[in-house]
Amino acid sequence: MKNFSNPSTHPDWLQPHSKEWYQQLGKFVGKYQYPWHSIVDEPNGESIFDAEVMQRVESKAVLDIGCGHGDFTIQCGKIAEKVIGFDNTDSFIKNGNKNKKQNVSFVIGDIKDGLPFQADEFDFAYIRKGPTSAYPLLGEVVKSGGEVLGLHPGDKNGCELVYLFPDLFQPNSQKIKARVEERLRNSRYHEVSIEEINSLEYFQSPDDILRLCCFGQKETVYRDLEEEYSTDVRRIFVQYATCKGLPVTFSRYLVRAIV
């Protein structure tokens, strides 16, 4: 097996999902949008979450935490009474405001500073791959009896990449489920459940593996990795790919809670 170098040693590397990383992604892309091509088996955690959210938002006041550039927020606005998207990346918020409808608005802010909304202002809230730190705060702004849904990457997500491309991808040390459980214990909810939903994601080309590795980084990081490792990545990709692409675990946690 090829020994790769840890890309985090690159001088232009930013810690993924840090505030600086999001600001850089917003500056160069303007959207929280994946740069790789893949096919995910249906149903999967994201498709199930999206369907459940759309079933719940009709004629309701809705809060979208970690809304990114607002595509899903605007989609919910088609049937909700009102939707507010909340995110801490100003360029994402500006992008959302370009396409918003009359009943959709966007607010910039940081969860660390709390939520700038009134008590019981919302009937329903969701966190679509946004910050888990919002859970303790949502019990204050969602009405009693209202629902909160959350979607987060599973701890097994992409676990095969660590073995196929060692050091290029690092083992997941975040313990996402444990962090979500801790947040929920410190929240004002009557009922809570966490469901793990696993399916398969098929990456379509060796370049998509490198794009995944460099998501949110400067183009210099991608170019340097491509120059050094494209041949080895291609060899491993061809060895393990199926007719649908290179299969890896697509894992999501789906949180359901009632205030």
JONORMO-V612124 format. One line per field, one symbol per residue. phi: phi as a letter, one per 40 degrees, with the letter a starting at -180 (. if undefined). psi: psi as a letter, one per 30 degrees, with the letter a starting at -180 (. if undefined). A space follows every 50 residues. Layout:
# JONORMO-V612124
phi->???
psi->???
This chain:
# JONORMO-V612124
phi->.ccccccccccccbcdgcccccccccccbgacbccbbabbdbcbdccccd cccccbcdgbcbbbcgcgcgdcdcccccbccabbcbabbcccccccccbc cccbbbbcabddcgbcbcdfcbcaaabcgcccccdcccccbccdgcbbbb badccccgccccccbdgcbbdcbcfcccccccccccbcbcbaabbcbbab bbccadccccccdbdgccccccccccccbdccccccdccbcbcchccbcb bbcbcbabc
psi->kkjlkjfffkfgkkjkgleeeeeeeeefeflikkglklkkkklleeeeee eeeffffkglkkkjkhfbggeeeeeeffflelkkkklgjeeeeeeeffgl legklkkklkefgakhllkhfkfklljigakfffeffffffklkfllkkk klklfgkgffeeeeikeekkkjgfieeeeeeeeefglikekkkjkkjkak kjkfleeeeeeeegkfllfeeeeeeeeefeeeeeeeeeeflaffajklkj kkkjkklk.
